[in-house]
Amino acid sequence: MPELATHHSPALSLDGPLATSSLPRISIVTAVYNGEQFLESTIRSVLSQNYPNLEYILIDDGSTDSTPDIIRKYQSQLAFTARQSNQGLFPALNAGFVRSTGEIMGWLNSSDLLQVNGLSVVGSVFASFPQVEWITGRPTRYNAVGQTVQMWPVPHWSRLRFLAGANKYIQQESTYWRRRLWQRAGGYVHEGFRAEGDFELWVRFFRHAQLYSVDALIAGYRSHDNALSAGNIERYAANCDRAADLELARLHGAHAARVFRRVTRFVKPIPKVRGLWQRVAMRSLYRLPASDFPPVIRYHTDSWSLDS
C-alpha cells in the first residue's frame, strides 16, 4: 500500500537577494526497478540538497532485490512512496507525477545524481523568471563510481533544429519544467516506450514553450552497463527519429527541417559521407545563430540574467 510521509527540510542558505521563502516547490519523482546498486546514492544526492520546499516521490516498480529496504531506510524523508507490479519506467513515473503537487517538476532516474546545490539553481532560476517554463542545465556525466567525468558546453535549443536532429539530446536529468507546461502538454509521459519517453515529452513541450539553457550544473547521468538507453542505442535513436518525423509531418512551414532529415537518413548508411555530413552540416546547423534561440540564463554578481 502507498504510504504518505511528510518531509521537513532544514532551511537552505542562499547568498544574494532571493529569499528562501520565495523558492517554488519542486516535485522530483524517482522510479526504480531492482536499483540496489545505485539507488541510495541517488536518494542521498536529492535529500542532501537541503532544498527548503522539496517534494520527493519514489515509486518502486516491483523490485525483487534490496530496493524496498533502501526505500524504507529513507521513508520518513520522502513525501510519498508506493510499490506497484512491474509495469515499466514510464507508468511508474506517471504514478509518481499524479501524486505530485509542486509548481516545478522533474525526474531523476535511480542511478543518476543531482549536482551539489542543483535544486537551488532550479528553484532560484524559476523564481527569477516567471515567463520561463522549462530549463535545462549544462549536460554532465558521472562514471560508475559517481565521479563527474564529463561536462559539455552550454547548448542552445531551437524547436525546428531539435526536430531536424541537429541538437536532439536534451539531458533529462538536468531538465525541469513548470506544472502549467506539463498540463498543457497533456500531463503524462508516454508509456509506449522503453527508454524514449523523455524525447517524446520534449516534442510536446516544444509545442508550447521555448527551452532555456542555464549555464550551471544541475544534475547528470551515470554511465553504467544497465542504463536503458545504452542497452540498445540504435532502437533508442530510431524511436526518437520516429517521434520527430511525426511531429514535423504536422507542422506548417517545416519543409527545410523535413528535407534535412531525409538527407540525414540517406547518408547514414554511407560511412564517409555520413561523417562529412555530421561534421559540416549537422554541427553548422547547431552552431549558427537562430532567431528562435532563447537567451542563455547565466549568473552575474548576485543574480541570474538572460544573456542574448
C-alpha positions in Angstrom: 0.0 0.0 0.0 1.3 3.5 -0.7 2.4 5.3 2.4 2.4 9.0 2.9 5.0 10.8 4.9 5.9 14.4 5.4 9.4 15.7 4.6 10.6 18.7 6.6 14.0 20.0 5.2 16.3 22.4 7.0 16.4 26.0 5.6 18.7 26.5 2.6 21.1 29.4 2.8 21.3 31.4 -0.4 23.6 34.3 -1.0 22.1 37.4 -2.6 18.6 39.0 -2.5 16.5 36.0 -3.3 14.8 34.8 -0.1 14.3 31.1 0.5 10.6 31.7 1.2 10.1 32.7 -2.4 11.5 29.5 -3.8 8.9 27.3 -5.6 8.0 23.8 -4.5 9.9 21.3 -6.6 8.5 17.8 -7.1 11.0 15.1 -8.1 10.0 11.6 -9.0 12.3 8.6 -9.0 11.0 5.3 -10.4 13.1 2.3 -9.6 13.3 -1.4 -10.5 16.0 -3.5 -8.9 18.1 -0.4 -8.3 20.0 -1.6 -5.2 23.4 -0.8 -6.8 22.9 3.0 -7.1 19.6 4.0 -5.6 20.9 5.1 -2.2 23.4 7.4 -3.8 20.6 8.9 -5.9 18.4 9.4 -2.8 21.2 11.0 -0.9 22.0 13.4 -3.7 18.4 14.7 -3.5 18.0 14.8 0.3 21.4 16.4 0.8 20.4 19.4 -1.2 18.5 20.7 1.8 16.2 22.5 -0.5 13.5 24.1 1.7 10.5 23.3 -0.5 11.1 19.8 -1.8 8.6 17.0 -2.6 10.5 13.8 -3.3 8.4 10.9 -4.5 9.7 7.4 -5.1 7.9 4.6 -6.9 9.2 1.0 -6.7 8.2 -0.8 -9.9 8.1 -4.3 -8.3 11.8 -4.7 -7.3 13.0 -8.2 -6.2 16.3 -7.1 -4.8 17.1 -5.0 -1.7 15.5 -1.8 -3.2 12.5 -1.9 -0.8 14.9 -2.0 2.2 16.7 1.1 0.9 13.4 2.9 0.4 12.3 2.1 4.0 15.6 3.5 5.3 14.6 6.9 4.0 10.9 6.6 4.3 10.5 9.4 6.8 12.3 11.9 4.5 10.2 11.1 1.4 6.9 12.8 0.6 5.3 9.7 -0.9 6.3 6.2 -1.8 4.4 3.4 -3.5 5.1 -0.1 -4.8 3.5 -1.5 -7.9 3.8 -4.5 -10.1 6.5 -4.4 -12.7 4.9 -2.1 -15.4 7.9 -0.2 -16.7 9.7 3.1 -16.2 7.1 5.5 -17.6 4.0 4.0 -16.0 5.9 4.3 -12.7 6.8 7.9 -13.3 3.2 8.7 -14.2 2.1 7.1 -10.9 4.5 9.5 -9.1 3.6 12.6 -11.0 -0.1 12.1 -10.5 0.6 12.4 -6.7 2.9 15.4 -7.0 1.9 18.9 -6.1 4.9 21.1 -6.8 4.9 24.0 -9.2 8.2 22.8 -10.6 8.6 19.2 -11.8 11.3 16.8 -12.9 12.5 13.2 -12.5 15.8 11.6 -11.6 16.5 8.0 -12.6 17.6 5.6 -9.9 21.2 5.7 -10.9 21.6 9.4 -11.6 22.7 12.2 -9.3 22.0 15.8 -8.6 25.0 18.2 -8.6 25.7 20.0 -5.3 23.1 22.8 -4.9 21.5 21.8 -8.2 18.0 22.3 -6.8 18.8 25.8 -5.6 19.8 26.6 -9.2 16.5 25.2 -10.4 14.4 27.0 -7.8 16.1 30.3 -8.0 16.0 30.4 -11.8 12.3 29.7 -11.9 11.7 32.3 -9.1 13.7 34.9 -11.1 11.9 34.4 -14.4 8.2 33.8 -14.2 8.0 33.7 -18.0 10.4 30.7 -18.3 8.5 27.4 -18.5 11.3 24.8 -18.8 15.0 24.8 -18.4 18.0 22.5 -18.8 21.5 22.8 -17.3 24.9 22.0 -18.6 24.9 18.4 -19.6 27.2 16.3 -17.3 28.2 12.7 -17.0 29.2 10.6 -14.0 31.2 7.4 -14.1 30.1 4.2 -12.4 31.5 5.3 -9.1 29.8 8.7 -9.1 32.6 11.0 -10.2 31.8 13.8 -12.6 34.0 13.0 -15.6 32.5 14.9 -18.4 30.8 18.3 -18.9 29.6 19.7 -22.2 29.3 23.4 -23.4 26.0 25.2 -22.8 23.7 24.2 -25.6 21.2 26.4 -27.4 17.8 24.9 -28.2 15.6 25.6 -31.2 12.4 23.6 -31.8 13.0 23.1 -35.6 16.6 22.2 -35.1 15.7 19.8 -32.4 13.2 18.1 -34.7 15.7 18.2 -37.6 18.1 16.3 -35.5 20.9 18.8 -35.1 20.6 19.2 -31.3 18.2 16.5 -30.2 19.6 15.2 -27.0 18.2 17.1 -24.1 19.6 15.8 -20.8 16.6 14.6 -18.9 18.3 14.6 -15.5 19.1 18.4 -15.8 15.6 19.4 -17.2 12.8 20.9 -15.1 9.5 22.5 -16.1 6.5 24.3 -14.7 3.3 22.3 -13.9 1.3 24.6 -16.2 3.5 23.4 -19.2 3.1 19.8 -18.1 -0.7 20.2 -18.1 -0.8 22.0 -21.5 1.3 19.1 -22.9 -1.2 16.5 -21.7 0.1 15.8 -18.2 1.8 12.5 -18.8 4.9 10.7 -20.0 4.1 8.4 -23.0 4.0 4.8 -21.7 4.5 3.2 -25.1 8.3 3.5 -25.0 11.0 1.6 -23.1 13.5 4.5 -22.9 12.5 7.3 -25.3 9.6 8.7 -23.4 11.6 11.8 -22.4 12.2 12.7 -26.1 8.6 12.4 -26.9 7.7 14.6 -23.9 10.2 17.3 -25.1 8.4 17.2 -28.5 5.2 18.1 -26.8 6.8 20.7 -24.6 8.2 22.5 -27.6 4.7 23.0 -29.0 4.0 25.4 -26.1 7.3 26.9 -24.9 11.0 27.6 -25.6 13.6 25.6 -23.8 16.1 27.9 -21.8 19.6 26.7 -21.1 21.1 27.5 -17.8 24.9 27.9 -17.6 25.1 26.0 -14.3 25.3 22.4 -13.1 22.0 20.8 -12.1 22.4 17.0 -12.5 24.0 14.3 -14.5 23.5 10.8 -15.7 25.7 7.9 -14.6 27.4 5.7 -17.2 26.8 2.0 -16.4 26.1 -1.2 -18.3 22.4 -1.4 -17.3 21.3 2.0 -18.4 18.1 1.8 -20.5 19.2 3.9 -23.4 22.6 2.3 -23.5 21.0 -1.1 -23.8 20.0 -0.6 -27.5 21.2 2.8 -28.8 20.0 2.1 -32.3 16.5 1.4 -31.2 16.5 4.5 -29.0 17.6 6.6 -31.9 15.1 5.1 -34.3 12.2 5.7 -31.9 13.3 9.3 -31.3 13.5 9.8 -35.1 10.0 8.4 -35.5 8.6 10.8 -32.9 10.4 13.7 -34.6 9.1 12.7 -38.1 5.5 12.5 -36.8 5.8 16.0 -35.3 7.4 17.5 -38.4 4.6 16.0 -40.5 2.0 18.0 -38.6 3.9 21.3 -38.7 3.4 24.0 -41.3 6.5 25.8 -42.5 8.9 22.9 -41.6 9.8 21.9 -45.1 13.5 22.6 -44.7 13.7 20.5 -41.5 11.9 17.6 -43.2 14.4 17.8 -46.1 17.3 17.9 -43.7 16.1 14.8 -42.0 15.6 13.0 -45.4 19.2 13.8 -46.4 20.5 12.6 -43.0 18.6 9.3 -43.4 20.0 8.9 -47.0 23.7 9.5 -46.0 23.5 7.4 -42.8 24.4 4.1 -44.4 27.5 5.6 -46.2 30.3 5.9 -43.6 32.5 8.5 -45.3 29.6 10.7 -46.4 27.9 10.3 -43.0 31.0 11.6 -41.2 31.3 14.6 -43.5 27.6 15.4 -43.1 27.9 15.2 -39.4 31.0 17.4 -39.2 29.8 20.1 -41.7 26.0 20.2 -41.9 24.9 18.9 -38.5 27.4 20.9 -36.5 26.9 24.0 -38.6 23.2 23.9 -38.2 23.6 23.5 -34.5 26.1 26.4 -34.1 24.7 29.0 -36.5 22.6 31.7 -34.7 18.9 31.4 -35.0 16.0 33.8 -34.4 14.3 31.2 -32.1 17.2 30.6 -29.8 16.1 31.9 -26.4 18.7 33.7 -24.2 21.0 31.7 -22.0 20.4 32.1 -18.3 23.7 33.0 -16.5 24.6 34.1 -13.0 26.2 37.6 -12.7 27.4 39.0 -9.4 24.4 38.2 -7.3 21.5 37.3 -9.6 20.5 35.4 -12.7 20.3 37.2 -16.0 19.2 36.5 -19.6 22.1 36.7 -21.9 21.5 37.0 -25.7 
